[in-house]
C-alpha cells in the first residue's frame, strides 16, 4: 500500500497542512508516522478525510464530527449509533435546504417584481421607478412579499 506524506495529501484533498494537523489534534484522523515522526497517509486515510470534508461542507460541527470519528474508530459494534447520528444530521441538513429554498423563492419573487417595474417604466417611457423603501412605495412590494416562517 502506497503511503503519502502530508504535502501529497494537501494536493489530493485541497486542504491545508494546518487543517490536516488540526483534524489530527481534534481526534478526527489517526495517522501513521515514519521513523522520523513524519505523517504517512494511506488511501483509506485520504478517503476518510474526503468524507470529513463533506461533513464540514454540510456544516457539521467539529464536536459531532469528533463523536462520529470516535464511533468509527470503535468498530462495527457502533454501526447503529453511526447510522442514527448520520440520519439525524441528514434530517437537519434537509431542513436547512428547505428553509434556504423558501428564502430563494422570496428572492426570485423580489427579482421578478423589480424586473416588472423596470419593464413597466421602460415600456411607458417613465423615468420614475418607485422608491420601494421610502414614501413613494405604493404598496405593490408589500403585497408581493410574505412574512418568513419563523416556526421552528
Secondary structure as UniProt FT lines:
FT   HELIX           6..13
FT   HELIX           17..25
FT   TURN            26..27
FT   STRAND          32..33
FT   TURN            35..36
FT   STRAND          39..41
FT   HELIX           43..57
FT   TURN            58..59
FT   HELIX           62..74
FT   HELIX           76..78
FT   HELIX           79..123
FT   TURN            124..125
FT   TURN            132..133
FT   TURN            135..136
FT   HELIX           140..144
//
